[in-house]
Amino acid sequence: MEKLYNGIILPDNFPLDEQPNSEAPYLKNPPELIDVSVGRQLFVDDFLIEKTDLLPEYHKAVKYEGNPVLHAETEWEIHISPVACPKSGGVWYDEDDKIFKMWYEAGWLHQMAYAVSKDGINWERPELDIEKGTNKILTYDGFELGKLTGGVDYLRPDSTTVFIDYDTADKNQRYKLFLRNPGGNYPGIAATSPDGIHWENFTFTSDVYDRSTMFYNPFRKKWVYSIRDVWHNRSRSYRECDDYLKGAIWKPEEKVKWLSCGKDDLPNPYIGFNPQLYNVDAVGYESIMLGMFQIMYGPENDVCESRGVPKITELIPMYSRDGFHFTRPCRESIINASLYKGAWDRGYVQSVGGVAIIHGDELWIYYTGFGGDENYKNVSWYTNGIYRNGATGLAKLRRDGFVSMNGEGSLLTHRIVFDGKTSLHANIDGKIKATLLDENGSVIASSKEFNCNSTDIDLGVDVSSFNGKPLRLKFDIDGKFYSFAFTDKNGGSNGARAAGIVL
């Protein structure tokens, strides 16, 4: 058995004995003592809550009015069909280099390129030494429109993922890449890099379908291959490993059926297509694994190709406390396709590797959108309008702002414990008062009442003497309550940092 940072105990042979789309067992049977030492504690599910009369509200991200922040401009981005977007790829704030970094697809199914930004809005294409005068990072020989896959050096991207590996002891492998060529059921390609520009150790994975990706679970220090599969229409399988490159090859029994759409995923009434799961990206954020469930509302490719318009995919956030069982308490998109003709993100909305950057009081969520082109219909899918005019946009959300517990009332937690903490903080818009209760329900400490709108208010309770002691928290609320955290003497909650923190 494996005991997680939050007190959840995983069974032997996890996750190989788990069932696809299974309910999170930790919600039915939470630990007798939930450890809240790691990160901000979000109310994205009922894991923490013993009793409340507050009601959840699910929030949407707000699209940046200056979108897109990156679109096809250079010769190599316009090649075949205009595209300049990650399509997973990666958008990170590199905390060591103090700069935003983007790995993206330049030209439809053509080559990978690299961009940087000082502010996350204005992006530059640095001239690199891979191919003179360009920002390309992966080049390859033998390109043909109809040649979709080849050897381990045929680096034509259909989907990619880049992660900055802060945990590695080998700085020459600080960056991890997964690349999948277009089409069929073929091996993907894993690689590493010391700088995110010069890649090496190219390694074939086991066979996967196109639009497969990968992510890292920092709580369990596991690499996960997020594998597109066909066991339930477009669906997803899961492969975890300790070593990214060594784990790239797996036996069939080491791949687990994982996620798909279900009865609660309803068709778009204007399209009528039964939804399917198109892709999953995920990242560690504070005390949870945060994922983006890219749902496809249709129509199928042949219908879109006949009109030169992108298929409709949108993003639904999902959450996990063990890295395998993800919940989606709200099935509405956090970032939707605009749908109308002329919109840069008319359809094909997709998440990025890294998912979200913590930017002060906000989460910056980069995403891909396609405008399509109705002038290119009934032609080959390589050049069809379905996949033209792909660009990169930005949406913003309050920090921890996926779900708030709203109303005038109270929230009582299950039994919790923490270690190494000195203060209690909260993310609140409205009134809040916190009370600490011992095992017998007696008050052992309390805060004064605060009335504020803050993502990180210190509630003024010294909790130093309660480290290692089981207790419950009771919050009296009049407003919107997003999260709480126990912090150390430096004010840190020691949570997972998503795709980087911009202070």
Disulfide bonds with the S-S distance in Angstrom:
none
